[in-house]
Amino acid sequence: MFSKKKYLLLLVVFTSKTALSQCAMCKAVVENGDTSMAEGVNSGITYLMVFPYLLIGLLFFAIYRYNKKVNS
């Protein structure tokens, strides 16, 4: 079986390329030098990114609770 370190390594390897890529339109908007626009784009990205992680966290928590309930 895989250890936690190997799972973390696989996660980093498979997500690093997508984390470094960016949308061409977002880059064009931010390069104009308008800092308020750049802050808005960053806030929007953060807002959109939070919800999938919350859903995945809730899923893992539900699985954990279910396994804890079944095993005891």
DRENDO-1510 file (C-alpha; in Angstrom, 1 decimal, always signed):
<recs>
REC; n; res; u; v; w
REC; 1; MET; +0.0; +0.0; +0.0 .
REC; 2; PHE; +1.0; +3.6; -0.5 .
REC; 3; SER; +2.1; +5.7; +2.4 .
REC; 4; LYS; +0.9; +9.2; +3.1 .
REC; 5; LYS; +4.2; +10.6; +1.7 .
REC; 6; LYS; +3.7; +8.8; -1.6 .
REC; 7; TYR; +0.1; +10.1; -1.8 .
REC; 8; LEU; +1.3; +13.6; -1.2 .
REC; 9; LEU; +4.0; +13.3; -3.8 .
REC; 10; LEU; +1.5; +12.0; -6.4 .
REC; 11; LEU; -0.8; +14.9; -5.6 .
REC; 12; VAL; +2.0; +17.4; -6.1 .
REC; 13; VAL; +3.1; +15.8; -9.3 .
REC; 14; PHE; -0.3; +15.7; -10.9 .
REC; 15; THR; -1.4; +19.2; -9.8 .
REC; 16; SER; +1.7; +21.2; -10.3 .
REC; 17; LYS; +1.3; +21.7; -14.1 .
REC; 18; THR; -2.3; +22.9; -13.8 .
REC; 19; ALA; -1.4; +25.2; -10.9 .
REC; 20; LEU; +1.3; +26.9; -13.1 .
REC; 21; SER; -1.0; +27.5; -16.0 .
REC; 22; GLN; -3.2; +30.5; -16.4 .
REC; 23; CYS; -6.0; +31.9; -18.5 .
REC; 24; ALA; -4.8; +34.1; -21.4 .
REC; 25; MET; -7.8; +36.5; -20.9 .
REC; 26; CYS; -7.1; +36.9; -17.2 .
REC; 27; LYS; -3.5; +37.6; -17.9 .
REC; 28; ALA; -4.4; +40.3; -20.6 .
REC; 29; VAL; -6.7; +42.0; -18.2 .
REC; 30; VAL; -4.3; +42.1; -15.3 .
REC; 31; GLU; -1.3; +43.2; -17.4 .
REC; 32; ASN; -2.9; +46.6; -18.1 .
REC; 33; GLY; -1.7; +47.8; -14.8 .
REC; 34; ASP; -5.1; +48.4; -13.1 .
REC; 35; THR; -4.5; +47.1; -9.6 .
REC; 36; SER; -8.1; +47.2; -8.6 .
REC; 37; MET; -9.0; +45.0; -11.5 .
REC; 38; ALA; -6.1; +42.6; -10.6 .
REC; 39; GLU; -7.4; +42.4; -7.0 .
REC; 40; GLY; -10.9; +41.7; -8.2 .
REC; 41; VAL; -9.6; +38.9; -10.5 .
REC; 42; ASN; -7.6; +37.4; -7.6 .
REC; 43; SER; -10.6; +37.6; -5.2 .
REC; 44; GLY; -12.9; +36.0; -7.8 .
REC; 45; ILE; -10.4; +33.1; -8.4 .
REC; 46; THR; -10.1; +32.6; -4.6 .
REC; 47; TYR; -13.9; +32.6; -4.2 .
REC; 48; LEU; -14.4; +30.1; -7.0 .
REC; 49; MET; -11.6; +27.9; -5.7 .
REC; 50; VAL; -12.8; +27.6; -2.1 .
REC; 51; PHE; -16.1; +25.7; -2.7 .
REC; 52; PRO; -14.7; +22.6; -4.4 .
REC; 53; TYR; -12.3; +22.2; -1.6 .
REC; 54; LEU; -15.1; +22.6; +1.0 .
REC; 55; LEU; -17.2; +19.9; -0.9 .
REC; 56; ILE; -14.3; +17.5; -1.0 .
REC; 57; GLY; -13.5; +18.1; +2.7 .
REC; 58; LEU; -17.2; +17.4; +3.6 .
REC; 59; LEU; -17.1; +14.3; +1.5 .
REC; 60; PHE; -14.0; +13.0; +3.3 .
REC; 61; PHE; -15.5; +13.9; +6.6 .
REC; 62; ALA; -18.7; +12.0; +5.8 .
REC; 63; ILE; -16.7; +9.0; +4.7 .
REC; 64; TYR; -14.6; +9.2; +7.9 .
REC; 65; ARG; -17.7; +9.4; +10.1 .
REC; 66; TYR; -19.4; +6.5; +8.2 .
REC; 67; ASN; -16.3; +4.3; +8.6 .
REC; 68; LYS; -16.0; +5.2; +12.3 .
REC; 69; LYS; -19.6; +4.3; +12.9 .
REC; 70; VAL; -19.4; +1.0; +11.0 .
REC; 71; ASN; -16.2; -0.1; +12.7 .
REC; 72; SER; -17.3; +0.6; +16.2 .
</recs>
